[in-house]
Amino acid sequence: MIRVVTVDDPQAYVVRQPIKDRDDHGFTDITTEHAVLERLELTDVLAPRAVYLCEDESVLGGPFSVIEYLTGESIHWDDPLPDGYRDTRSRTQVGNQLIDTLSDLHFVDTERFTGVCERVRLRAQVDQTVAQLEGATSATGHDFGTLWQVAEWLQDNIPDRSFKCRIYQTRIPCSAHTR
């Protein structure tokens, strides 16, 4: 990621381009991510504004997206919390903000994402999630006992009919942002 600020426009922007290691099926491609951010603009969900998408690979060697820069602290995967967030009160605040954001996402009309987000059968969703959990367990060596209990329950209790729901995935390991 590159942060860009110009003298004429003090609004900061971020240039996002997928890194080569992020072509796993569990990550959202930059074009889809940009389209999702565009559709979130008219909602109450805290998300950066999508500014520009370039799919011309001759410019930066691959597609990239320009989005609004949000001030705050980024919480990166497997890194300790930033200094100002290590006490119990601050951790609770970050957790509550994540829960509030997920709650806001549940109120967004799924129809606005038609043609952008693919529909996936429930069995395939659970299988994909279990595969990601297996990968995370293998890569980190962490014991995800409770998550495995949930995964096993889901495998045994998949509903017979499909219904609309949201699956949360991130394209890069920086998946939380606080203001």
N, CA and C atoms as an extended XYZ file, in Angstrom:
537
Properties=species:S:1:pos:R:3:atomname:S:1:resname:S:1:resid:I:1 pbc="F F F"
N         0.839       -1.176        0.000 N   MET     1
C         0.000        0.000        0.000 CA  MET     1
C         0.882        1.237        0.000 C   MET     1
N         0.400        2.246       -0.675 N   ILE     2
C         1.092        3.523       -0.736 CA  ILE     2
C         0.089        4.602       -0.366 C   ILE     2
N         0.467        5.491        0.548 N   ARG     3
C        -0.391        6.621        0.904 CA  ARG     3
C         0.012        7.801        0.039 C   ARG     3
N        -0.967        8.476       -0.564 N   VAL     4
C        -0.701        9.589       -1.469 CA  VAL     4
C        -1.457       10.817       -0.985 C   VAL     4
N        -0.731       11.952       -0.856 N   VAL     5
C        -1.341       13.236       -0.523 CA  VAL     5
C        -0.739       14.259       -1.478 C   VAL     5
N        -1.561       15.137       -2.033 N   THR     6
C        -1.038       16.182       -2.910 CA  THR     6
C        -1.261       17.541       -2.269 C   THR     6
N        -0.488       18.535       -2.724 N   VAL     7
C        -0.632       19.892       -2.201 CA  VAL     7
C        -2.012       20.443       -2.539 C   VAL     7
N        -2.476       20.157       -3.757 N   ASP     8
C        -3.777       20.675       -4.197 CA  ASP     8
C        -4.949       19.998       -3.501 C   ASP     8
N        -4.750       18.780       -3.060 N   ASP     9
C        -5.821       18.014       -2.417 CA  ASP     9
C        -5.264       17.344       -1.166 C   ASP     9
N        -5.481       17.941       -0.003 N   PRO    10
C        -4.920       17.374        1.221 CA  PRO    10
C        -5.569       16.055        1.652 C   PRO    10
N        -6.664       15.680        0.990 N   GLN    11
C        -7.280       14.385        1.290 CA  GLN    11
C        -6.278       13.289        0.926 C   GLN    11
N        -6.020       12.397        1.828 N   ALA    12
C        -5.056       11.325        1.565 CA  ALA    12
C        -5.753       10.135        0.918 C   ALA    12
N        -5.018        9.451        0.068 N   TYR    13
C        -5.519        8.270       -0.621 CA  TYR    13
C        -4.534        7.127       -0.439 C   TYR    13
N        -5.017        5.930       -0.653 N   VAL    14
C        -4.187        4.736       -0.567 CA  VAL    14
C        -4.288        4.005       -1.896 C   VAL    14
N        -3.134        3.602       -2.433 N   VAL    15
C        -3.111        2.776       -3.635 CA  VAL    15
C        -2.985        1.332       -3.167 C   VAL    15
N        -3.975        0.528       -3.503 N   ARG    16
C        -3.970       -0.885       -3.094 CA  ARG    16
C        -3.745       -1.753       -4.320 C   ARG    16
N        -2.774       -2.637       -4.186 N   GLN    17
C        -2.479       -3.574       -5.263 CA  GLN    17
C        -2.193       -4.918       -4.622 C   GLN    17
N        -2.806       -5.974       -5.129 N   PRO    18
C        -2.574       -7.284       -4.514 CA  PRO    18
C        -1.115       -7.701       -4.648 C   PRO    18
N        -0.609       -8.324       -3.597 N   ILE    19
C         0.745       -8.859       -3.667 CA  ILE    19
C         0.692      -10.258       -4.254 C   ILE    19
N         1.783      -10.697       -4.787 N   LYS    20
C         1.827      -11.978       -5.507 CA  LYS    20
C         1.387      -13.154       -4.640 C   LYS    20
N         1.648      -13.108       -3.338 N   ASP    21
C         1.307      -14.221       -2.448 CA  ASP    21
C        -0.183      -14.314       -2.155 C   ASP    21
N        -0.957      -13.356       -2.599 N   ARG    22
C        -2.374      -13.312       -2.249 CA  ARG    22
C        -3.277      -13.744       -3.388 C   ARG    22
N        -2.938      -14.839       -4.060 N   ASP    23
C        -3.809      -15.329       -5.119 CA  ASP    23
C        -4.564      -16.576       -4.679 C   ASP    23
N        -4.597      -16.813       -3.386 N   ASP    24
C        -5.328      -17.934       -2.807 CA  ASP    24
C        -6.827      -17.719       -3.008 C   ASP    24
N        -7.579      -18.807       -3.170 N   HIS    25
C        -9.028      -18.706       -3.396 CA  HIS    25
C        -9.765      -18.049       -2.233 C   HIS    25
N        -9.149      -17.960       -1.076 N   GLY    26
C        -9.819      -17.380        0.076 CA  GLY    26
C        -9.749      -15.867        0.136 C   GLY    26
N        -9.050      -15.248       -0.809 N   PHE    27
C        -8.908      -13.803       -0.794 CA  PHE    27
C        -9.705      -13.187       -1.935 C   PHE    27
N       -10.264      -12.026       -1.669 N   THR    28
C       -11.062      -11.322       -2.660 CA  THR    28
C       -10.139      -10.554       -3.604 C   THR    28
N       -10.400      -10.628       -4.910 N   ASP    29
C        -9.565       -9.909       -5.869 CA  ASP    29
C        -9.824       -8.408       -5.767 C   ASP    29
N        -8.880       -7.609       -6.260 N   ILE    30
C        -8.931       -6.160       -6.095 CA  ILE    30
C       -10.136       -5.538       -6.801 C   ILE    30
N       -10.541       -6.087       -7.939 N   THR    31
C       -11.692       -5.554       -8.671 CA  THR    31
C       -12.980       -5.746       -7.871 C   THR    31
N       -13.147       -6.926       -7.304 N   THR    32
C       -14.329       -7.196       -6.482 CA  THR    32
C       -14.304       -6.352       -5.218 C   THR    32
N       -13.129       -6.261       -4.579 N   GLU    33
C       -13.012       -5.446       -3.369 CA  GLU    33
C       -13.420       -4.004       -3.653 C   GLU    33
N       -12.958       -3.454       -4.764 N   HIS    34
C       -13.290       -2.078       -5.131 CA  HIS    34
C       -14.805       -1.926       -5.342 C   HIS    34
N       -15.400       -2.876       -6.056 N   ALA    35
C       -16.846       -2.826       -6.313 CA  ALA    35
C       -17.649       -2.919       -5.014 C   ALA    35
N       -17.201       -3.742       -4.080 N   VAL    36
C       -17.879       -3.853       -2.783 CA  VAL    36
C       -17.784       -2.526       -2.033 C   VAL    36
N       -16.592       -1.912       -2.017 N   LEU    37
C       -16.433       -0.620       -1.343 CA  LEU    37
C       -17.339        0.436       -1.977 C   LEU    37
N       -17.469        0.428       -3.302 N   GLU    38
C       -18.379        1.374       -3.967 CA  GLU    38
C       -19.805        1.187       -3.468 C   GLU    38
N       -20.230       -0.040       -3.321 N   ARG    39
C       -21.602       -0.324       -2.902 CA  ARG    39
C       -21.828       -0.046       -1.415 C   ARG    39
N       -20.769       -0.006       -0.637 N   LEU    40
C       -20.892        0.309        0.788 CA  LEU    40
C       -20.956        1.814        1.047 C   LEU    40
N       -20.641        2.634        0.051 N   GLU    41
C       -20.576        4.085        0.247 CA  GLU    41
C       -21.878        4.686        0.751 C   GLU    41
N       -23.002        4.206        0.297 N   LEU    42
C       -24.290        4.783        0.693 CA  LEU    42
C       -24.905        4.059        1.885 C   LEU    42
N       -24.071        3.387        2.661 N   THR    43
C       -24.552        2.661        3.837 CA  THR    43
C       -23.933        3.262        5.096 C   THR    43
N       -24.315        2.729        6.241 N   ASP    44
C       -23.754        3.179        7.515 CA  ASP    44
C       -22.477        2.432        7.897 C   ASP    44
N       -21.999        1.550        7.033 N   VAL    45
C       -20.810        0.752        7.336 CA  VAL    45
C       -19.562        1.618        7.197 C   VAL    45
N       -18.718        1.599        8.230 N   LEU    46
C       -17.458        2.332        8.205 CA  LEU    46
C       -16.515        1.645        7.217 C   LEU    46
N       -16.270        2.301        6.088 N   ALA    47
C       -15.386        1.750        5.059 CA  ALA    47
C       -14.805        2.916        4.270 C   ALA    47
N       -13.594        2.755        3.747 N   PRO    48
C       -13.023        3.828        2.927 CA  PRO    48
C       -13.799        3.984        1.622 C   PRO    48
N       -13.811        5.199        1.095 N   ARG    49
C       -14.497        5.481       -0.165 CA  ARG    49
C       -13.634        4.984       -1.321 C   ARG    49
N       -14.242        4.258       -2.237 N   ALA    50
C       -13.544        3.791       -3.438 CA  ALA    50
C       -13.434        4.966       -4.405 C   ALA    50
N       -12.219        5.303       -4.826 N   VAL    51
C       -12.000        6.479       -5.657 CA  VAL    51
C       -11.770        6.116       -7.120 C   VAL    51
N       -10.924        5.124       -7.374 N   TYR    52
C       -10.563        4.800       -8.756 CA  TYR    52
C       -10.078        3.358       -8.838 C   TYR    52
N       -10.450        2.680       -9.917 N   LEU    53
C        -9.972        1.325      -10.187 CA  LEU    53
C        -9.276        1.330      -11.535 C   LEU    53
N        -8.049        0.810      -11.590 N   CYS    54
C        -7.311        0.692      -12.844 CA  CYS    54
C        -7.007       -0.780      -13.086 C   CYS    54
N        -7.529       -1.297      -14.191 N   GLU    55
C        -7.280       -2.696      -14.536 CA  GLU    55
C        -6.224       -2.833      -15.629 C   GLU    55
N        -5.652       -1.715      -16.059 N   ASP    56
C        -4.606       -1.711      -17.085 CA  ASP    56
C        -3.287       -2.146      -16.446 C   ASP    56
N        -2.856       -3.352      -16.745 N   GLU    57
C        -1.656       -3.911      -16.120 CA  GLU    57
C        -0.375       -3.207      -16.543 C   GLU    57
N        -0.415       -2.403      -17.610 N   SER    58
C         0.793       -1.705      -18.049 CA  SER    58
C         1.151       -0.537      -17.132 C   SER    58
N         0.231       -0.100      -16.291 N   VAL    59
C         0.479        1.052      -15.423 CA  VAL    59
C         1.354        0.670      -14.229 C   VAL    59
N         0.939       -0.308      -13.434 N   LEU    60
C         1.701       -0.731      -12.250 CA  LEU    60
C         2.020       -2.224      -12.256 C   LEU    60
N         1.840       -2.871      -13.385 N   GLY    61
C         2.148       -4.296      -13.459 CA  GLY    61
C         1.001       -5.198      -13.049 C   GLY    61
N        -0.133       -4.627      -12.749 N   GLY    62
C        -1.314       -5.384      -12.357 CA  GLY    62
C        -2.415       -4.422      -11.979 C   GLY    62
N        -3.634       -4.910      -11.795 N   PRO    63
C        -4.729       -4.013      -11.418 CA  PRO    63
C        -4.475       -3.401      -10.041 C   PRO    63
N        -4.997       -2.188       -9.847 N   PHE    64
C        -4.881       -1.540       -8.543 CA  PHE    64
C        -6.101       -0.675       -8.293 C   PHE    64
N        -6.289       -0.335       -7.034 N   SER    65
C        -7.432        0.454       -6.604 CA  SER    65
C        -6.931        1.630       -5.777 C   SER    65
N        -7.544        2.778       -5.959 N   VAL    66
C        -7.253        3.943       -5.129 CA  VAL    66
C        -8.461        4.140       -4.228 C   VAL    66
N        -8.202        4.175       -2.924 N   ILE    67
C        -9.275        4.359       -1.952 CA  ILE    67
C        -8.912        5.494       -1.005 C   ILE    67
N        -9.907        5.996       -0.329 N   GLU    68
C        -9.720        7.039        0.669 CA  GLU    68
C        -8.888        6.495        1.824 C   GLU    68
N        -7.978        7.321        2.334 N   TYR    69
C        -7.186        6.952        3.502 CA  TYR    69
C        -7.985        7.296        4.754 C   TYR    69
N        -8.153        6.340        5.636 N   LEU    70
C        -8.829        6.587        6.906 CA  LEU    70
C        -7.781        6.721        7.996 C   LEU    70
N        -7.901        7.770        8.793 N   THR    71
C        -6.957        7.924        9.893 CA  THR    71
C        -7.287        6.915       10.979 C   THR    71
N        -6.303        6.541       11.726 N   GLY    72
C        -6.497        5.584       12.802 CA  GLY    72
C        -5.365        4.588       12.840 C   GLY    72
N        -5.518        3.584       13.640 N   GLU    73
C        -4.512        2.540       13.802 CA  GLU    73
C        -4.940        1.294       13.051 C   GLU    73
N        -4.039        0.724       12.290 N   SER    74
C        -4.300       -0.561       11.641 CA  SER    74
C        -3.850       -1.670       12.571 C   SER    74
N        -4.631       -2.709       12.636 N   ILE    75
C        -4.281       -3.872       13.449 CA  ILE    75
C        -3.988       -5.002       12.477 C   ILE    75
N        -2.730       -5.367       12.383 N   HIS    76
C        -2.296       -6.368       11.411 CA  HIS    76
C        -2.373       -7.773       11.996 C   HIS    76
N        -2.638       -8.727       11.119 N   TRP    77
C        -2.751      -10.136       11.483 CA  TRP    77
C        -1.514      -10.590       12.242 C   TRP    77
N        -1.709      -11.226       13.365 N   ASP    78
C        -0.658      -11.863       14.156 CA  ASP    78
C         0.341      -10.889       14.773 C   ASP    78
N         0.058       -9.579       14.726 N   ASP    79
C         0.900       -8.598       15.397 CA  ASP    79
C         0.238       -8.218       16.715 C   ASP    79
N         1.032       -7.784       17.687 N   PRO    80
C         0.410       -7.307       18.931 CA  PRO    80
C        -0.381       -6.025       18.657 C   PRO    80
N        -1.329       -5.753       19.508 N   LEU    81
C        -2.095       -4.520       19.370 CA  LEU    81
C        -1.157       -3.322       19.494 C   LEU    81
N        -1.472       -2.202       18.812 N   PRO    82
C        -0.663       -0.993       18.972 CA  PRO    82
C        -0.636       -0.573       20.442 C   PRO    82
N         0.387        0.171       20.824 N   ASP    83
C         0.591        0.551       22.227 CA  ASP    83
C        -0.656        1.099       22.906 C   ASP    83
N        -1.398        1.950       22.231 N   GLY    84
C        -2.564        2.573       22.849 CA  GLY    84
C        -3.770        1.670       23.011 C   GLY    84
N        -3.660        0.401       22.609 N   TYR    85
C        -4.813       -0.504       22.636 CA  TYR    85
C        -4.562       -1.770       23.451 C   TYR    85
N        -3.553       -1.772       24.279 N   ARG    86
C        -3.192       -3.007       24.985 CA  ARG    86
C        -3.865       -3.169       26.342 C   ARG    86
N        -4.526       -2.145       26.844 N   ASP    87
C        -5.208       -2.281       28.129 CA  ASP    87
C        -6.607       -2.859       27.897 C   ASP    87
N        -7.208       -3.370       28.961 N   THR    88
C        -8.502       -4.049       28.872 CA  THR    88
C        -9.582       -3.149       28.285 C   THR    88
N        -9.648       -1.912       28.726 N   ARG    89
C       -10.679       -0.988       28.249 CA  ARG    89
C       -10.558       -0.763       26.739 C   ARG    89
N        -9.336       -0.559       26.262 N   SER    90
C        -9.122       -0.317       24.834 CA  SER    90
C        -9.410       -1.556       24.002 C   SER    90
N        -9.004       -2.728       24.498 N   ARG    91
C        -9.297       -3.973       23.772 CA  ARG    91
C       -10.807       -4.178       23.671 C   ARG    91
N       -11.515       -3.865       24.744 N   THR    92
C       -12.974       -3.970       24.729 CA  THR    92
C       -13.557       -3.014       23.696 C   THR    92
N       -13.020       -1.802       23.632 N   GLN    93
C       -13.492       -0.808       22.663 CA  GLN    93
C       -13.276       -1.304       21.231 C   GLN    93
N       -12.098       -1.875       20.944 N   VAL    94
C       -11.816       -2.404       19.603 CA  VAL    94
C       -12.777       -3.552       19.289 C   VAL    94
N       -12.962       -4.454       20.237 N   GLY    95
C       -13.884       -5.573       20.037 CA  GLY    95
C       -15.302       -5.099       19.779 C   GLY    95
N       -15.753       -4.123       20.553 N   ASN    96
C       -17.104       -3.584       20.359 CA  ASN    96
C       -17.248       -2.900       19.001 C   ASN    96
N       -16.198       -2.201       18.554 N   GLN    97
C       -16.255       -1.548       17.248 CA  GLN    97
C       -16.338       -2.589       16.136 C   GLN    97
N       -15.597       -3.683       16.268 N   LEU    98
C       -15.683       -4.758       15.277 CA  LEU    98
C       -17.086       -5.366       15.251 C   LEU    98
N       -17.653       -5.592       16.428 N   ILE    99
C       -19.007       -6.146       16.514 CA  ILE    99
C       -20.020       -5.176       15.909 C   ILE    99
N       -19.879       -3.882       16.209 N   ASP   100
C       -20.791       -2.882       15.645 CA  ASP   100
C       -20.700       -2.847       14.118 C   ASP   100
N       -19.482       -2.951       13.590 N   THR   101
C       -19.305       -2.936       12.138 CA  THR   101
C       -19.947       -4.164       11.504 C   THR   101
N       -19.743       -5.334       12.103 N   LEU   102
C       -20.389       -6.545       11.587 CA  LEU   102
C       -21.906       -6.428       11.667 C   LEU   102
N       -22.399       -5.819       12.736 N   SER   103
C       -23.837       -5.605       12.875 CA  SER   103
C       -24.347       -4.674       11.774 C   SER   103
N       -23.612       -3.588       11.509 N   ASP   104
C       -23.997       -2.676       10.427 CA  ASP   104
C       -24.042       -3.410        9.089 C   ASP   104
N       -23.077       -4.309        8.857 N   LEU   105
C       -23.060       -5.083        7.611 CA  LEU   105
C       -24.312       -5.939        7.467 C   LEU   105
N       -24.829       -6.445        8.580 N   HIS   106
C       -26.018       -7.294        8.517 CA  HIS   106
C       -27.283       -6.527        8.130 C   HIS   106
N       -27.246       -5.212        8.236 N   PHE   107
C       -28.404       -4.412        7.850 CA  PHE   107
C       -28.332       -3.931        6.404 C   PHE   107
N       -27.227       -4.195        5.730 N   VAL   108
C       -27.078       -3.773        4.336 CA  VAL   108
C       -27.865       -4.727        3.442 C   VAL   108
N       -28.632       -4.158        2.517 N   ASP   109
C       -29.419       -4.952        1.575 CA  ASP   109
C       -28.474       -5.710        0.644 C   ASP   109
N       -28.597       -7.029        0.604 N   THR   110
C       -27.699       -7.852       -0.210 CA  THR   110
C       -27.906       -7.640       -1.706 C   THR   110
N       -29.054       -7.134       -2.104 N   GLU   111
C       -29.325       -6.933       -3.534 CA  GLU   111
C       -28.338       -5.961       -4.175 C   GLU   111
N       -27.827       -5.005       -3.409 N   ARG   112
C       -26.888       -4.033       -3.979 CA  ARG   112
C       -25.584       -4.695       -4.415 C   ARG   112
N       -25.339       -5.935       -3.976 N   PHE   113
C       -24.108       -6.646       -4.327 CA  PHE   113
C       -24.319       -7.686       -5.428 C   PHE   113
N       -25.526       -7.735       -5.987 N   THR   114
C       -25.811       -8.666       -7.077 CA  THR   114
C       -24.868       -8.368       -8.235 C   THR   114
N       -24.279       -9.397       -8.786 N   GLY   115
C       -23.339       -9.232       -9.884 CA  GLY   115
C       -21.917       -8.967       -9.441 C   GLY   115
N       -21.730       -8.692       -8.154 N   VAL   116
C       -20.386       -8.448       -7.625 CA  VAL   116
C       -19.944       -9.624       -6.763 C   VAL   116
N       -20.795      -10.009       -5.853 N   CYS   117
C       -20.470      -11.112       -4.946 CA  CYS   117
C       -21.157      -12.375       -5.449 C   CYS   117
N       -20.396      -13.431       -5.564 N   GLU   118
C       -20.967      -14.675       -6.068 CA  GLU   118
C       -21.781      -15.380       -4.994 C   GLU   118
N       -22.789      -16.099       -5.436 N   ARG   119
C       -23.577      -16.922       -4.524 CA  ARG   119
C       -22.891      -18.277       -4.428 C   ARG   119
N       -22.725      -18.748       -3.215 N   VAL   120
C       -22.036      -20.018       -2.983 CA  VAL   120
C       -22.955      -20.911       -2.163 C   VAL   120
N       -23.074      -22.157       -2.561 N   ARG   121
C       -23.913      -23.108       -1.821 CA  ARG   121
C       -23.386      -23.263       -0.395 C   ARG   121
N       -24.313      -23.544        0.525 N   LEU   122
C       -23.951      -23.637        1.939 CA  LEU   122
C       -22.850      -24.666        2.191 C   LEU   122
N       -22.964      -25.843        1.600 N   ARG   123
C       -21.947      -26.888        1.795 CA  ARG   123
C       -20.576      -26.379        1.339 C   ARG   123
N       -20.528      -25.697        0.193 N   ALA   124
C       -19.265      -25.169       -0.324 CA  ALA   124
C       -18.701      -24.095        0.607 C   ALA   124
N       -19.585      -23.270        1.193 N   GLN   125
C       -19.132      -22.241        2.132 CA  GLN   125
C       -18.478      -22.875        3.355 C   GLN   125
N       -19.135      -23.889        3.900 N   VAL   126
C       -18.590      -24.557        5.086 CA  VAL   126
C       -17.283      -25.259        4.734 C   VAL   126
N       -17.247      -25.954        3.597 N   ASP   127
C       -16.023      -26.648        3.183 CA  ASP   127
C       -14.868      -25.668        3.000 C   ASP   127
N       -15.146      -24.511        2.402 N   GLN   128
C       -14.110      -23.500        2.202 CA  GLN   128
C       -13.617      -22.963        3.545 C   GLN   128
N       -14.536      -22.712        4.460 N   THR   129
C       -14.159      -22.204        5.774 CA  THR   129
C       -13.323      -23.224        6.536 C   THR   129
N       -13.701      -24.488        6.471 N   VAL   130
C       -12.934      -25.546        7.139 CA  VAL   130
C       -11.535      -25.635        6.531 C   VAL   130
N       -11.426      -25.522        5.213 N   ALA   131
C       -10.112      -25.558        4.558 CA  ALA   131
C        -9.244      -24.385        5.014 C   ALA   131
N        -9.845      -23.208        5.158 N   GLN   132
C        -9.097      -22.049        5.643 CA  GLN   132
C        -8.663      -22.247        7.091 C   GLN   132
N        -9.528      -22.834        7.905 N   LEU   133
C        -9.185      -23.111        9.296 CA  LEU   133
C        -8.047      -24.124        9.371 C   LEU   133
N        -8.097      -25.141        8.515 N   GLU   134
C        -6.997      -26.111        8.464 CA  GLU   134
C        -5.691      -25.419        8.088 C   GLU   134
N        -5.746      -24.519        7.107 N   GLY   135
C        -4.556      -23.780        6.695 CA  GLY   135
C        -4.019      -22.898        7.805 C   GLY   135
N        -4.923      -22.213        8.518 N   ALA   136
C        -4.501      -21.346        9.620 CA  ALA   136
C        -3.889      -22.160       10.749 C   ALA   136
N        -4.485      -23.315       11.041 N   THR   137
C        -3.960      -24.184       12.094 CA  THR   137
C        -2.571      -24.676       11.717 C   THR   137
N        -2.416      -25.093       10.481 N   SER   138
C        -1.137      -25.606       10.004 CA  SER   138
C        -0.066      -24.517        9.989 C   SER   138
N        -0.424      -23.326        9.526 N   ALA   139
C         0.542      -22.237        9.388 CA  ALA   139
C         0.967      -21.642       10.722 C   ALA   139
N         0.040      -21.580       11.681 N   THR   140
C         0.343      -20.894       12.938 CA  THR   140
C         0.664      -21.826       14.087 C   THR   140
N         0.177      -23.053       14.016 N   GLY   141
C         0.359      -23.966       15.139 CA  GLY   141
C        -0.552      -23.650       16.312 C   GLY   141
N        -1.442      -22.667       16.152 N   HIS   142
C        -2.359      -22.297       17.230 CA  HIS   142
C        -3.450      -23.354       17.388 C   HIS   142
N        -3.958      -23.465       18.602 N   ASP   143
C        -5.065      -24.375       18.887 CA  ASP   143
C        -6.369      -23.589       18.756 C   ASP   143
N        -7.125      -23.889       17.726 N   PHE   144
C        -8.402      -23.219       17.493 CA  PHE   144
C        -9.544      -24.134       17.921 C   PHE   144
N        -9.451      -24.672       19.129 N   GLY   145
C       -10.402      -25.667       19.612 CA  GLY   145
C       -11.850      -25.264       19.481 C   GLY   145
N       -12.192      -24.068       19.930 N   THR   146
C       -13.581      -23.618       19.870 CA  THR   146
C       -14.034      -23.457       18.423 C   THR   146
N       -13.167      -22.913       17.570 N   LEU   147
C       -13.529      -22.772       16.159 CA  LEU   147
C       -13.733      -24.128       15.504 C   LEU   147
N       -12.922      -25.114       15.885 N   TRP   148
C       -13.104      -26.455       15.333 CA  TRP   148
C       -14.434      -27.049       15.786 C   TRP   148
N       -14.845      -26.761       17.019 N   GLN   149
C       -16.145      -27.243       17.494 CA  GLN   149
C       -17.269      -26.639       16.652 C   GLN   149
N       -17.155      -25.339       16.363 N   VAL   150
C       -18.157      -24.672       15.533 CA  VAL   150
C       -18.140      -25.255       14.120 C   VAL   150
N       -16.949      -25.458       13.562 N   ALA   151
C       -16.831      -26.015       12.207 CA  ALA   151
C       -17.471      -27.396       12.126 C   ALA   151
N       -17.208      -28.226       13.114 N   GLU   152
C       -17.799      -29.570       13.125 CA  GLU   152
C       -19.317      -29.497       13.253 C   GLU   152
N       -19.801      -28.580       14.096 N   TRP   153
C       -21.245      -28.417       14.248 CA  TRP   153
C       -21.860      -27.976       12.917 C   TRP   153
N       -21.212      -27.011       12.247 N   LEU   154
C       -21.720      -26.543       10.957 CA  LEU   154
C       -21.759      -27.670        9.931 C   LEU   154
N       -20.716      -28.494        9.899 N   GLN   155
C       -20.689      -29.607        8.950 CA  GLN   155
C       -21.841      -30.576        9.198 C   GLN   155
N       -22.198      -30.764       10.451 N   ASP   156
C       -23.272      -31.700       10.807 CA  ASP   156
C       -24.668      -31.087       10.718 C   ASP   156
N       -24.766      -29.758       10.630 N   ASN   157
C       -26.067      -29.088       10.720 CA  ASN   157
C       -26.337      -28.104        9.589 C   ASN   157
N       -25.823      -28.363        8.415 N   ILE   158
C       -26.074      -27.471        7.280 CA  ILE   158
C       -27.555      -27.550        6.919 C   ILE   158
N       -28.231      -26.397        6.814 N   PRO   159
C       -29.655      -26.406        6.463 CA  PRO   159
C       -29.883      -27.003        5.071 C   PRO   159
N       -31.077      -27.538        4.858 N   ASP   160
C       -31.432      -28.130        3.568 CA  ASP   160
C       -31.633      -27.073        2.487 C   ASP   160
N       -32.039      -25.885        2.891 N   ARG   161
C       -32.302      -24.848        1.897 CA  ARG   161
C       -31.304      -23.702        2.075 C   ARG   161
N       -31.114      -22.984        1.007 N   SER   162
C       -30.199      -21.857        1.023 CA  SER   162
C       -30.946      -20.596        1.454 C   SER   162
N       -30.227      -19.641        1.964 N   PHE   163
C       -30.795      -18.356        2.334 CA  PHE   163
C       -29.700      -17.316        2.186 C   PHE   163
N       -30.093      -16.054        2.161 N   LYS   164
C       -29.116      -14.991        1.983 CA  LYS   164
C       -28.342      -14.780        3.273 C   LYS   164
N       -27.029      -14.695        3.130 N   CYS   165
C       -26.178      -14.386        4.279 CA  CYS   165
C       -24.912      -13.729        3.764 C   CYS   165
N       -24.100      -13.244        4.669 N   ARG   166
C       -22.855      -12.584        4.295 CA  ARG   166
C       -21.681      -13.399        4.822 C   ARG   166
N       -20.671      -13.534        3.983 N   ILE   167
C       -19.447      -14.216        4.379 CA  ILE   167
C       -18.357      -13.161        4.422 C   ILE   167
N       -17.622      -13.096        5.515 N   TYR   168
C       -16.601      -12.075        5.674 CA  TYR   168
C       -15.237      -12.655        5.365 C   TYR   168
N       -14.582      -12.059        4.372 N   GLN   169
C       -13.225      -12.450        4.028 CA  GLN   169
C       -12.439      -11.177        3.807 C   GLN   169
N       -11.155      -11.273        3.951 N   THR   170
C       -10.304      -10.137        3.684 CA  THR   170
C        -9.233      -10.540        2.699 C   THR   170
N        -8.867       -9.628        1.857 N   ARG   171
C        -7.889       -9.907        0.820 CA  ARG   171
C        -6.468       -9.809        1.357 C   ARG   171
N        -6.264       -9.008        2.377 N   ILE   172
C        -4.935       -8.863        2.950 CA  ILE   172
C        -5.024       -9.101        4.444 C   ILE   172
N        -3.904       -9.393        5.095 N   PRO   173
C        -3.976       -9.707        6.520 CA  PRO   173
C        -4.189       -8.508        7.427 C   PRO   173
N        -4.463       -7.353        6.908 N   CYS   174
C        -4.776       -6.193        7.732 CA  CYS   174
C        -6.284       -6.025        7.698 C   CYS   174
N        -6.974       -6.595        8.670 N   SER   175
C        -8.421       -6.670        8.550 CA  SER   175
C        -9.179       -5.854        9.582 C   SER   175
N        -8.498       -5.127       10.398 N   ALA   176
C        -9.205       -4.314       11.385 CA  ALA   176
C        -8.626       -2.911       11.370 C   ALA   176
N        -9.483       -1.950       11.549 N   HIS   177
C        -9.051       -0.559       11.538 CA  HIS   177
C        -9.854        0.172       12.600 C   HIS   177
N        -9.182        0.933       13.437 N   THR   178
C        -9.887        1.677       14.473 CA  THR   178
C        -9.722        3.159       14.229 C   THR   178
N       -10.702        3.905       14.631 N   ARG   179
C       -10.631        5.372       14.526 CA  ARG   179
C       -10.518        5.950       15.900 C   ARG   179
